[in-house]
Amino acid sequence: MEKAPVARPELPGSLWERLRADPVRAPEHLALAAAERHGPAAGAWAAEKRSMYAVTPAELARMAKRRHASMARFGGAATGVGGVLTVVPDLAALAWIQSRLVFFVAAAFGFDPRDPMRPAELLVLQGLYDDPGAARSALDGVGATVAQAYVSSRLSRDEQLTSRLLKMVGRKAAKRVAGRLIPGVAIAVNAVGNERDTRALADRAIAFYGG
């Protein structure tokens, strides 16, 4: 099962434009876009696998983990070629893959991936909010966003976006940012690091949805 290569999901152009235009709210923009794009795909995937194989929810979740870890590894190697020129696109692509992973794990355990709480839970699992209620309020535009503390910062848009995306994809990614800036070296750094951080998020999601 799941031996065929899986194409890396491409970040929608409209989302990329929103991230660049409003970098301090990048996590919220990405989570909402992920719910719209990945929710239906996750539901269809889980239904298809259950119709083809006799799998438990935990086995299905591990299938999702392997699939998305591979996406993160190969995607990181591809974007690592350009070093500093591709660091922000790489982080955005990794955050997009990781967001997809969470929706697929939720679907594996029988949670409706289209439920409006799924993007809120995504932000909690990524360590951006303490609880789903606060995250959902931010997504609805009611509560404070993660990035409000950075509104008065003098950082450039790309630096702000890099900061927000690094937090989304995991602290270990932040420690590797120097390696990501060197063409060639970034290929190995991205491939290994992206996969490791994605597997770590998968483990948190499995624990959260699997009980």
C-alpha positions as CSV (number, residue, x, y, z in Angstrom):
1,M,0.0,0.0,0.0
2,E,1.1,3.6,-0.7
3,K,4.2,2.6,-2.7
4,A,3.5,4.8,-5.7
5,P,5.2,8.2,-5.7
6,V,3.0,11.0,-4.6
7,A,3.3,14.4,-6.3
8,R,4.0,17.4,-4.0
9,P,0.9,19.6,-3.6
10,E,1.6,23.0,-5.1
11,L,1.0,26.1,-3.1
12,P,-1.9,28.0,-4.8
13,G,-0.8,31.2,-6.4
14,S,-3.5,33.2,-4.8
15,L,-2.4,32.0,-1.3
16,W,1.2,32.9,-2.1
17,E,0.1,36.4,-2.9
18,R,-1.8,36.7,0.4
19,L,1.2,35.5,2.3
20,R,3.5,38.0,0.7
21,A,0.9,40.9,1.1
22,D,0.1,40.1,4.8
23,P,3.1,38.1,6.2
24,V,2.2,38.7,9.8
25,R,-1.0,36.8,9.4
26,A,0.6,34.1,7.3
27,P,-0.4,31.2,9.6
28,E,-4.1,32.2,9.5
29,H,-4.2,32.7,5.8
30,L,-2.5,29.3,5.2
31,A,-4.7,27.4,7.7
32,L,-7.9,28.8,6.0
33,A,-6.7,27.9,2.5
34,A,-5.7,24.5,3.7
35,A,-9.2,23.8,5.1
36,E,-10.7,24.7,1.7
37,R,-8.2,22.7,-0.4
38,H,-7.1,19.8,1.8
39,G,-10.4,19.1,3.7
40,P,-12.3,17.6,0.8
41,A,-9.1,15.8,-0.5
42,A,-8.5,14.2,2.9
43,G,-12.1,13.0,3.1
44,A,-12.0,11.5,-0.3
45,W,-8.6,9.8,0.4
46,A,-9.7,8.2,3.6
47,A,-12.9,6.9,2.1
48,E,-11.0,5.5,-0.9
49,K,-8.4,3.7,1.3
50,R,-11.1,2.2,3.6
51,S,-12.9,0.9,0.5
52,M,-9.7,-0.8,-0.8
53,Y,-8.0,-2.0,2.3
54,A,-9.0,-3.4,5.7
55,V,-7.1,-0.8,7.8
56,T,-7.5,0.5,11.3
57,P,-7.6,4.3,11.9
58,A,-4.0,4.1,13.3
59,E,-2.7,2.3,10.2
60,L,-4.4,4.8,7.9
61,A,-2.9,7.7,9.9
62,R,0.6,6.1,9.5
63,M,0.0,5.9,5.8
64,A,-0.7,9.6,5.8
65,K,2.5,10.2,7.9
66,R,4.7,8.3,5.4
67,R,3.1,9.9,2.4
68,H,3.6,13.5,3.7
69,A,7.1,12.8,5.0
70,S,8.1,11.8,1.5
71,M,6.5,14.9,0.1
72,A,8.4,17.1,2.5
73,R,11.7,15.3,1.8
74,F,11.5,15.5,-2.0
75,G,10.1,19.0,-1.9
76,G,12.9,20.2,0.3
77,A,15.5,18.7,-1.9
78,A,14.0,20.4,-5.0
79,T,13.8,23.9,-3.4
80,G,17.2,23.6,-1.7
81,V,19.0,24.1,-5.1
82,G,18.6,27.9,-4.9
83,G,19.7,28.6,-1.3
84,V,18.7,32.0,-0.2
85,L,16.6,32.5,-3.3
86,T,14.3,29.6,-2.5
87,V,14.3,29.7,1.4
88,V,10.9,31.5,1.7
89,P,9.2,29.4,-1.0
90,D,10.6,26.3,0.6
91,L,9.2,27.2,4.0
92,A,5.8,28.1,2.5
93,A,5.8,24.8,0.6
94,L,6.7,22.8,3.7
95,A,3.9,24.6,5.7
96,W,1.5,23.7,3.0
97,I,2.5,20.0,3.0
98,Q,2.3,19.9,6.8
99,S,-1.1,21.5,6.8
100,R,-2.3,18.8,4.4
101,L,-0.9,16.1,6.7
102,V,-3.0,17.3,9.7
103,F,-6.2,17.1,7.7
104,F,-5.4,13.6,6.4
105,V,-4.6,12.4,9.9
106,A,-7.8,13.8,11.2
107,A,-9.7,12.0,8.4
108,A,-7.9,8.8,9.2
109,F,-9.3,8.8,12.7
110,G,-12.8,9.5,11.5
111,F,-12.9,13.3,12.2
112,D,-14.6,15.3,9.5
113,P,-11.8,17.1,7.7
114,R,-14.3,19.8,6.6
115,D,-15.2,20.8,10.1
116,P,-14.3,24.5,10.8
117,M,-12.3,23.4,13.9
118,R,-9.8,21.5,11.8
119,P,-7.8,24.6,10.7
120,A,-7.9,25.8,14.3
121,E,-6.5,22.5,15.5
122,L,-3.8,22.7,12.8
123,L,-2.6,26.0,14.4
124,V,-2.6,24.4,17.8
125,L,-0.6,21.4,16.7
126,Q,1.9,23.7,15.1
127,G,2.4,25.5,18.5
128,L,0.9,28.8,17.3
129,Y,-2.0,28.8,19.8
130,D,-2.7,27.2,23.1
131,D,-6.2,26.0,22.4
132,P,-8.5,25.5,19.4
133,G,-11.0,28.0,20.6
134,A,-8.5,30.9,20.6
135,A,-7.2,29.8,17.2
136,R,-10.7,29.6,15.8
137,S,-11.4,33.1,17.1
138,A,-8.3,34.4,15.4
139,L,-9.4,32.7,12.1
140,D,-12.8,34.3,12.4
141,G,-11.1,37.7,12.9
142,V,-12.5,38.0,16.4
143,G,-9.4,37.3,18.5
144,A,-5.8,38.5,18.3
145,T,-3.7,36.9,15.7
146,V,-0.3,35.3,16.5
147,A,1.4,38.0,14.6
148,Q,0.1,41.1,16.4
149,A,3.2,41.4,18.5
150,Y,5.2,41.9,15.3
151,V,3.0,44.5,13.7
152,S,5.3,47.4,14.7
153,S,8.5,45.4,13.8
154,R,10.9,47.0,11.3
155,L,11.6,43.7,9.6
156,S,11.0,43.5,5.8
157,R,8.0,41.6,4.5
158,D,10.2,38.7,3.5
159,E,11.8,38.6,6.9
160,Q,8.4,38.7,8.6
161,L,7.1,36.0,6.4
162,T,10.2,33.8,7.0
163,S,9.7,34.3,10.8
164,R,6.1,33.3,10.7
165,L,6.7,30.3,8.5
166,L,9.6,29.1,10.5
167,K,7.4,29.0,13.6
168,M,4.7,27.1,11.6
169,V,7.0,24.3,10.4
170,G,8.8,23.7,13.7
171,R,11.6,25.2,15.9
172,K,14.2,22.7,14.5
173,A,13.7,24.3,11.1
174,A,14.6,27.7,12.5
175,K,17.9,26.2,13.7
176,R,18.7,25.1,10.2
177,V,18.0,28.4,8.4
178,A,21.7,29.2,7.9
179,G,22.2,25.9,6.1
180,R,19.1,26.7,3.9
181,L,20.9,29.8,2.6
182,I,23.8,27.9,0.9
183,P,23.0,26.5,-2.6
184,G,23.8,22.8,-2.7
185,V,24.1,22.4,1.0
186,A,20.5,23.4,1.3
187,I,19.5,20.3,-0.7
188,A,20.6,18.0,2.1
189,V,19.5,20.3,4.9
190,N,16.0,20.8,3.5
191,A,15.4,17.2,2.5
192,V,16.4,15.7,5.9
193,G,15.1,18.5,8.1
194,N,11.8,18.9,6.3
195,E,11.1,15.2,6.6
196,R,12.0,15.1,10.3
197,D,9.8,18.1,11.2
198,T,6.9,16.7,9.2
199,R,7.2,13.3,11.0
200,A,7.2,15.1,14.4
201,L,4.1,17.0,13.5
202,A,2.5,13.7,12.3
203,D,3.2,12.2,15.7
204,R,1.5,15.1,17.5
205,A,-1.5,14.9,15.2
206,I,-1.8,11.1,15.7
207,A,-1.7,11.6,19.5
208,F,-4.2,14.4,19.3
209,Y,-6.8,12.7,17.0
210,G,-6.0,9.1,18.0
211,G,-6.5,9.7,21.7
